[in-house]
């Protein structure tokens, strides 16, 4: 169910027909609709402590597939063409209109007012998807090449709304610390994109098979001043595999919409500023017509299109802005406060959750290992 994400413009809405789910997921990334649809720095590729039976996700064995590398920009000329493509006007066009709503911060969505490493390691990922400019969110993680980003697979490769015409995204460019059109650390063009081969087979029909693979990595070149992204950022986030899903988490993103009308049009929901949600994640099993694989976790969150690919951090420190990335934002799911799935989104007891794949040693680590040794 590839395109029903939170990263481009739609947030996946489960329980709909496949084309509708595809549109929903793009809402989280930013492509088609405007309602679419984030403490402890650990060593590179640290495996998380084993979870006890009460907290671990149910055992699941999705097909492993093969690591697939796509060459997005091969030469310095390719990188320059991408930078030239992203004019200030094009970038500004991907910010939605501001509203007169008063500021409103809550655990399920707020503007990030702090400082710390999150403001230099999380950024907007701009790209062209099936001929339309859009954006996701991506995160710099510790790696051997100092240039590896974690994001959602649908931010790197997607089908059209009908599940056809699989294509790699083009004009991929990462801007860490993006704020109101500014690129304080420069821009970094994606040279390689790394996803699982099974993701490339996604037809938007079988969420249980494909959604575990909605995760990927991107390797970026140097900025305009010749620095790697980690040199420019001065830090990188930790990454862990097989971490318990129900640990307190922070999720970040650059949404261009909010599911709450009272927050629609605030700067942090227009793509201009970094937003976040925090809480205790719940595992989302999907609905009857669109069951999910094990390991789809997330907190209550109103972030919409553009937040796909954003990080889910465990052990996040609001002082240092550092944490351990344990998953990515990919779609929305509705559950009540007890974690029961809501079939009707308009139920007053329903809470919209921003969920996504929890990183695992079986599926995530091979992608990460390949990406961190590319150049």
C-alpha positions in Angstrom: 0.0 0.0 0.0 2.8 2.3 -1.0 1.4 5.7 -1.5 -0.9 6.0 1.4 1.7 7.9 3.5 2.2 10.8 5.8 5.2 12.0 4.0 4.1 13.7 0.8 0.7 15.3 0.9 -1.7 12.7 2.1 -2.0 10.8 5.3 -3.0 7.2 4.8 -6.6 6.6 5.7 -7.1 3.0 6.3 -10.3 1.2 5.5 -10.6 2.9 2.1 -10.2 1.6 -1.3 -6.5 1.2 -2.5 -6.5 4.4 -4.6 -7.9 6.4 -1.6 -5.3 4.9 0.7 -2.6 5.9 -1.8 -3.9 9.4 -1.7 -4.0 9.3 2.0 -0.4 8.3 2.4 0.7 11.0 0.0 -0.9 13.5 2.3 1.8 12.7 4.9 4.4 13.3 2.3 2.9 16.1 0.5 2.0 15.3 -3.1 -1.8 15.3 -3.8 -4.0 16.5 -0.9 -3.4 19.0 1.8 -4.8 16.9 4.6 -2.4 13.9 4.5 -1.1 12.7 6.2 9.5 12.9 14.2 18.5 12.1 25.4 20.7 9.4 24.5 23.2 9.3 21.7 24.1 5.7 21.0 27.0 4.3 18.9 26.4 3.7 15.3 24.0 0.9 14.6 23.5 0.0 18.2 21.2 -3.0 18.8 18.5 -2.2 21.4 18.2 -4.2 24.6 16.0 -7.2 24.2 12.4 -6.4 25.1 10.5 -8.5 27.5 7.4 -10.4 26.4 5.1 -7.7 27.7 6.6 -5.0 25.6 7.9 -6.6 22.4 5.9 -6.6 19.2 4.3 -9.8 18.2 6.6 -12.0 16.2 6.4 -11.4 12.5 8.4 -12.6 9.6 7.8 -10.5 6.6 9.7 -11.5 3.5 13.2 -10.0 3.6 13.8 -9.3 0.0 17.0 -7.7 -1.2 18.8 -4.4 -0.6 18.3 -2.2 -3.7 20.4 0.9 -4.4 19.3 3.6 -6.8 21.8 6.1 -8.2 20.0 9.4 -7.9 22.9 11.8 -8.7 26.1 10.4 -10.1 28.2 13.5 -10.8 28.9 17.0 -9.5 27.0 18.2 -12.5 24.0 16.1 -11.4 24.1 17.7 -8.0 24.4 21.2 -9.4 21.4 20.6 -11.6 19.3 19.5 -8.6 20.3 22.6 -6.7 19.5 24.8 -9.6 16.1 23.2 -9.9 15.2 24.1 -6.4 14.8 27.8 -6.7 13.5 29.9 -3.8 10.2 30.2 -5.7 9.8 26.4 -6.0 10.6 25.9 -2.4 8.2 28.6 -1.3 5.4 27.1 -3.4 5.6 24.0 -1.1 4.6 26.0 2.0 0.8 26.2 2.5 -0.9 29.5 3.4 -0.7 30.8 7.0 -3.9 31.3 9.0 -5.0 33.6 11.7 -5.4 30.8 14.2 -3.8 31.6 17.6 -0.8 29.5 18.6 -1.7 26.1 20.1 0.8 23.7 21.5 -0.2 20.3 22.9 1.4 16.8 23.2 -0.2 15.7 20.0 1.4 18.6 18.0 3.5 21.7 18.7 6.1 23.9 17.2 9.6 22.9 18.3 10.8 26.0 20.3 14.0 24.4 21.6 17.5 24.3 20.2 19.9 21.4 20.2 21.0 18.9 17.6 17.5 18.1 16.4 17.5 21.5 14.7 20.5 20.5 12.6 20.0 16.8 12.0 16.3 16.8 11.0 15.3 18.5 7.8 13.0 18.8 4.8 13.6 16.4 2.0 12.5 18.0 -1.3 11.8 15.9 -4.4 9.7 15.6 -7.6 7.2 12.7 -7.5 5.4 11.8 -10.8 5.9 15.3 -12.1 4.8 17.1 -9.0 7.1 18.9 -6.5 6.6 17.8 -2.9 8.5 17.1 0.3 9.1 14.7 3.2 11.2 14.8 6.3 14.5 13.0 6.9 17.0 12.6 9.7 20.8 12.4 9.8 21.9 9.3 11.7 25.4 8.2 12.8 27.1 6.4 10.0 30.5 5.4 8.6 30.2 7.8 5.7 28.8 10.7 7.8 26.2 11.3 5.1 23.4 8.8 5.7 19.7 9.9 6.2 16.8 7.8 7.5 13.4 8.4 5.9 10.3 6.5 4.6 10.6 4.4 1.4 7.7 6.2 -0.2 9.7 9.4 0.0 12.3 7.7 -2.3 10.2 5.6 -4.6 6.4 5.5 -5.2 3.7 4.5 -7.5 0.9 6.7 -8.8 -2.4 7.0 -6.9 -3.7 3.8 -8.6 -0.7 1.7 -7.5 0.8 1.8 -11.0 3.9 3.4 -12.7 6.4 2.7 -10.0 9.1 5.5 -10.2 12.1 6.7 -8.2 11.7 10.3 -6.9 13.9 12.8 -8.7 15.5 16.1 -7.7 16.0 14.8 -4.2 17.6 17.4 -1.9 17.9 17.5 1.9 17.9 20.8 3.8 18.7 20.2 7.5 17.4 22.8 9.9 15.1 24.2 7.3 13.2 27.2 8.6 11.0 29.6 6.7 12.8 29.2 3.4 16.3 29.3 4.9 19.0 26.6 4.6 21.3 27.5 7.5 23.6 24.5 6.9 23.4 24.5 3.1 21.7 21.9 0.8 22.7 18.3 0.3 21.7 16.4 -2.9 20.8 12.7 -2.6 23.3 10.6 -4.5 21.9 7.2 -3.6 18.6 5.9 -2.3 18.4 2.5 -0.5 15.2 0.5 -0.1 14.1 -3.1 0.0 13.3 -4.8 -3.3 9.9 -5.9 -2.0 8.9 -2.2 -1.7 9.4 -1.9 -5.4 6.6 -4.5 -5.9 4.1 -2.6 -3.9 0.7 -2.2 -5.7 -1.2 -0.4 -3.0 -3.3 -3.5 -2.4 -1.6 -5.5 0.3 -0.6 -3.4 3.3 0.3 -6.4 5.4 3.0 -7.4 2.9 4.4 -4.1 2.0 4.1 -1.6 4.8 6.9 -3.2 6.9 9.2 -2.1 4.0 8.2 1.5 4.0 11.6 2.6 5.3 14.7 3.6 3.5 18.0 5.5 3.6 19.5 8.2 1.5 23.2 9.0 1.0 23.9 12.7 0.3 26.8 14.5 -1.2 28.5 17.6 0.3 27.0 21.0 0.6 28.0 24.1 -1.4 31.0 24.6 0.9 32.4 21.1 0.5 31.3 19.8 3.9 29.6 16.5 4.7 26.2 16.8 6.3 27.6 15.6 9.6 30.4 18.1 9.5 27.9 20.9 8.8 25.4 19.7 11.5 28.1 19.0 14.1 26.1 16.0 15.3 24.1 12.9 14.2 21.3 11.0 15.8 21.7 7.5 17.1 19.9 4.6 15.6 18.8 1.3 17.1 17.1 -1.9 15.9 14.5 -4.1 17.7 13.8 -1.5 20.3 10.5 -2.0 22.3 7.8 0.0 20.6 6.0 1.2 23.6 8.8 3.4 25.1 8.1 7.1 25.5 8.8 8.8 22.1 9.1 12.1 20.3 8.2 12.3 16.6 9.3 15.2 14.4 8.4 16.4 11.0 7.8 19.3 8.6 4.1 18.9 8.0 2.2 21.1 5.6 -1.2 20.4 7.1 -2.8 19.5 10.5 -5.7 17.2 11.2 -6.9 19.7 13.8 -8.7 22.7 12.3 -7.6 24.9 15.3 -4.0 24.4 14.2 -4.3 24.4 10.5 -2.2 27.2 9.0 0.1 27.7 12.0 3.7 28.1 10.8 4.6 24.6 12.0 1.9 23.0 9.9 2.7 24.8 6.7 6.2 23.4 6.0 7.9 26.5 7.3 9.0 25.2 10.7 9.7 22.0 12.6 6.9 20.4 14.5 6.8 17.5 17.0 4.5 15.2 18.9 5.3 13.3 22.1 3.7 10.4 24.1 3.6 6.7 24.6 3.4 4.9 21.2 0.7 2.3 20.5 0.9 -0.4 17.9 -1.5 0.0 15.1 -2.9 -3.3 13.6 -4.8 -1.7 10.8 -8.5 -2.2 10.1 -10.4 -5.2 8.7 -10.0 -4.3 5.0 -6.4 -3.1 5.4 -4.6 -5.1 8.2 -1.0 -4.0 9.0 2.1 -6.0 9.7 3.4 -6.1 13.2 5.6 -3.2 14.2 3.6 -0.1 13.2 3.9 2.2 16.2 3.2 5.8 16.9 1.9 8.5 19.2 -1.3 10.6 19.0 -0.3 13.3 16.5 -2.0 15.9 14.2 1.0 16.4 11.9 -0.1 15.9 8.3 1.4 15.9 4.8 5.1 16.5 4.8 5.8 14.6 8.0 6.4 11.3 6.4 9.9 10.0 6.8 10.3 12.0 10.0 11.9 10.3 13.0 10.5 8.5 16.0 13.0 9.0 18.8 13.4 7.0 22.0 15.5 8.4 24.9 15.2 11.9 23.4 16.7 14.8 25.4 15.0 18.1 25.0 18.1 19.8 26.3 20.6 18.3 23.8 18.2 17.6 21.0 19.7 14.1 20.7 18.0 10.7 20.8 17.9 7.3 19.3 15.9 6.9 16.2 13.8 3.7 16.4 11.4 4.2 13.5 9.9 6.5 10.9 6.6 8.3 10.3 4.6 6.7 7.4 0.9 6.9 7.9 -2.0 7.7 10.2 -4.2 5.3 12.2 -7.1 6.0 14.5 -7.3 4.4 17.9 -9.0 5.3 21.2 -7.2 6.0 24.5 -7.1 2.3 25.3 -5.5 1.4 21.9 -8.6 -0.1 20.3 -8.9 0.6 16.6 -11.6 3.0 15.5 -13.4 2.1 12.3 -14.9 5.6 12.1 -12.6 8.6 12.1 -15.3 10.9 13.4 -15.8 9.0 16.6 -15.2 11.5 19.4 -13.2 8.9 21.3 -10.8 8.4 18.4 -7.3 9.8 18.5 -5.4 10.2 15.3 -1.9 8.5 15.6 1.0 9.1 13.4 2.5 5.6 13.0 5.2 3.9 11.1 7.7 1.0 10.9 9.8 0.2 14.0 13.4 -0.4 12.9 14.4 -4.1 13.1 17.7 -6.0 12.7 16.0 -8.2 10.1 14.7 -5.5 7.7 16.3 -2.2 8.6 19.9 -3.0 9.4 20.8 -4.5 6.0 19.5 -1.3 4.4 21.4 0.9 6.9 24.6 -1.1 6.6 24.6 -0.8 2.8 23.8 2.9 2.9 26.5 3.9 5.4 29.3 2.4 3.3 28.2 4.1 0.1 29.9 7.3 -1.1 
